[in-house]
Amino acid sequence: MPTIKINDVEMNVNPGALVLDVCRKAGIDIPHYCYHPALTPVATCRMCLVEIKGQPKLATSCTTTVPPAPKDNPEAVVMEVFTNTPAVADARAGVMEFLLMNHPLDCPICDQAGECKLQDYSYSYGSGDSRMAEVKRRYRYEDLGAKIVIDKNRCIHCTRCVRFTREISGGGELTVAQRGSRLEVTTFTGKSMDQNPFAGNVVDLCPVGALTSRDFRFRKRVWFLKSTPSISRHSALGSPIWIDHEGNTAYRFRPRPLEDRNDTHFISDEERYAYAHYNRPDRPAQPLLRGAGATLDAIREALQAAGPAAVIGQGTFGCDTAQRLGELAAAADLRYGSGDKVIPVVLPLLQKSADGILNRRGFSERGFRFGALEELLAKVERGEVKAVVLLHDAAFTSAKESELLGRILKAAAFSLALEVEASDLGRAATAWLPITSYVEESDFIVNHDGELRRYQKALQPPKGVRTVPAWVKELAAVPAAV
């Protein structure tokens, strides 16, 4: 491995690595706008300039690579980089002055305020003065559709959004037009972002307030939000996300990139806008027995009196939930898995699996058998199984599987459904218990690739609603002797 020096500190790095990436891993912040680890580097913003010994001019660290070590002297220092010289500081200040010449002073009303790189870098590297005395440039309004709002006056032409639509989503909706002071990011005639199922990612990519989400726009200032690490339930990939919430309300889901995992920088719009589904504090929280409110003691007595029980666990819940749910089964072979949602693969680069069941692998590792519900139905009809406990979410079950589950519940002497919100299956069961949604609990899953992904509690559940492990602990309790 070649040896380089960064601010007189030696490091061994891989040949071909970008200087910007090397500095970042060394804990040295290199300001940048156009660079993004998942996109092709283009060096358009010139903010990442560094000084390299032996080179007459400053170099863009996002396109400068580390050369290999010479064969005759593998221990030699192949490059000396300086990130804090007066020349570098002067160049960054100059770039900031150019970027701010035409940028509107509308931070108080800009949705990006509080998480804007232009604000951060202006404070850290810019100047408090401006020599711009002329009238600022103005662009015409352009409609990008129902998802994205564009304000070209704020755009700094980093082209991240353009490269995303070309290199990642593939639609090529955005392009760069005109030249010089009239340069603008625009769309081809008649195109919008509405047909792009990953369009929301351009909001995350934009380092300023030029591209904002119509869904989140003007709803909440970001400094009021708390960000909780979680995952997306959309597919078996379990994409890492941030849940941004305040006042027990989720306001948005954002990608939560993992180190050296470029595929985790982006999520689909279906995942992004799913947050609204979990803002349901008024949902039913009363246990039911034969359609009427009941105590947990009554439900537990009915379950234990019914006879041998089987459990059906839908693979969209966590591993701890699966483990505890399995304890209610009368035998190890009476654990069955459900859930058959399929996700159409429209972007193979980011969608490795069409499986729409988040934790199928985690449930399988805990003894839940998928595709065996017909076997359970036969056992129930023969009287070998008297009670059935169903963990269910209607959004991840097809009409065909729902019909089969309904037949199982109808044939059982006693059935208990655990759901976040009551579905037709839940209402058909003998008893029903309200459970927390995944944003109201902490657990983990094993995704399609065998990776363990944890998620943390972001919201408080309604009073009376419990986690599955909490309900199971009560249901499995031995009645006290009288």
Secondary structure as UniProt FT lines:
FT   STRAND          3..6
FT   TURN            7..8
FT   STRAND          9..12
FT   TURN            15..16
FT   HELIX           19..25
FT   TURN            26..27
FT   TURN            37..38
FT   TURN            47..48
FT   STRAND          49..52
FT   TURN            53..54
FT   STRAND          59..60
FT   TURN            61..63
FT   TURN            71..72
FT   TURN            74..75
FT   STRAND          77..82
FT   HELIX           86..101
FT   HELIX           107..109
FT   TURN            111..114
FT   HELIX           117..125
FT   STRAND          148..150
FT   HELIX           152..154
FT   HELIX           160..167
FT   STRAND          174..177
FT   HELIX           180..182
FT   STRAND          184..187
FT   TURN            189..190
FT   TURN            194..195
FT   TURN            197..200
FT   HELIX           201..205
FT   STRAND          211..213
FT   TURN            214..219
FT   HELIX           222..224
FT   STRAND          226..231
FT   TURN            236..237
FT   STRAND          240..246
FT   TURN            247..248
FT   STRAND          249..255
FT   TURN            259..260
FT   HELIX           262..265
FT   HELIX           269..272
FT   HELIX           273..278
FT   TURN            281..282
FT   STRAND          288..289
FT   TURN            290..291
FT   STRAND          292..293
FT   HELIX           296..306
FT   STRAND          309..314
FT   TURN            315..316
FT   HELIX           319..326
FT   TURN            327..328
FT   HELIX           332..334
FT   STRAND          335..338
FT   TURN            348..350
FT   TURN            358..359
FT   HELIX           360..364
FT   TURN            365..367
FT   STRAND          369..370
FT   HELIX           373..382
FT   STRAND          387..391
FT   HELIX           394..396
FT   HELIX           399..411
FT   STRAND          414..419
FT   HELIX           424..428
FT   STRAND          431..435
FT   HELIX           438..440
FT   STRAND          443..446
FT   TURN            448..449
FT   STRAND          452..455
FT   TURN            463..464
FT   HELIX           468..475
//
